[in-house]
Structures are given as structure tokens and as C-alpha cells.
């Protein structure tokens, strides 16, 4: 089993033990004591007062006592703890995103029960010849599977589609500037004029939807993310099939 690097554990401890935005010393002790009992592990800081330089150090030293999969679970659950100061600081959300993006496939990722798994697997199959695009798609999938319905999930999907178009058209244009090329490409490869126009318009609206969240950083809606995910999958699957 792979380890979560010490540098990441240190980073997590700094964020979760932050004086202003992290957990209190008392909550750190209480929560880790419960984990120690659950996993039958001895930890160095299980009572107050903390005999440590600071609560970040105590959190890190306690965290080091657990197995990697246990560390993953603990960090994720602490990021979601109701005992964190409200509103949740962006550093906490960023920590959770990085945790899942880097280690979720090893320790915590589970398949979504809502996404069309057949469509997802087909998209991954067709993207196998486009590794940079597939990497972004799988990053978005990992976040969706772990209930991170935030803007950068949409960013991953948008970038995956943009990278695919750049590769197919052999250019470096942004998604917005590919629209005319998309219509011509679909038409050239057997698409009817009505379908080519519809496909182009759908990607136009898709791009505008994405830009709204990128520019205004709105909270995304879970049901909409599911729809956008499956729409992106269908776009990419069809484009690759036309190009094959």
C-alpha cells in the first residue's frame, strides 16, 4: 500500500490546526481519541492539556500513528467536521480537494450511484488515445465520486473537452474559439446540417455555462453537475468516434 507523504500530512496538520480557521485543541484531542479507539491504536496526545509545542504538532504526531488508508479517512472527515469554524475557510476545502485528487483513487474513491456508468466507461475507453484529456476527465470523476461539487470539477471537465478539441484540430484555441471548427468537423464527418448546428450550439451554451461559474465562482448545483458531466462525456465520445 502506498503512503501519504509526510509533507502532505504536515500540510494537512497546518490547515486543520490553524489557530483561526482550524479545529480547537480540545476537539483535536476528542476526535483523535475516538479514532484511536476505533482503530485500536495508541496516540501520543490523547488528553488535555496538550504537552506539545502547539496543536498543529499534536495533530501531526497523532496522525502519523495511523495507516495510510486511516490517515486518508481521518483527514477527509476532519475537513467535513461540524466543529470547524463557520463559514468553512477555503483552505479547508482546498485541502479536501487535494487529498481526494491525489489519493482518492488509492484509499477512498467509490463509483457514483447517480452518473451513467456505462457512458463514463465508454468515454474513458474512447479517450485512452488522448492521455492529457483522460487525466482531466478522471480528475473530475474522482471529485464527483467523492461529492466535491465545486467549481474546479467543472474546470476539469471543460479543460478535458478543450484539450480534446485542440488535439483533434491540431490548434491551440480556447473552447469558445473552436465553435465554427466544431460545426465544420461534424458536418465533414457525416453529420447532417441540423445535427452539426445543434452540436455546435450545445457546446456554445456549455461554454457559456462554464464561464459563468469560472467568472463568478458560484456554488454549483449537484444535479446540474451530473448533467454537465454526462453531457461532456457524450460530447467527447462522439468527437473521438468521428475522428477515428
Buried (B, 14 or more C-beta within 10 A) or exposed (E): EEEBEEEBBBBBBBBBBBEEBBBBBEBBBBBBBEBBEEBEBEBBBBEEEBEBEEBBBBBBBBBBBBBBBBBBBBBBEBBEBEEBEEEBBEBBBBBBBBBBBBBBBBBBBEEBEBBBEEBBEBBBEBBEEBEBBBBBBBBBBBBBBBEBBBBBBBBBBBBBBBBBBBBBBEEEEEBEEBBEBBBBBBBEBEBEEEBBBBBBEBBBEBBEBBEEBBEEEEEBEEEEBBEBBBBBBBBBBBBBEBBE
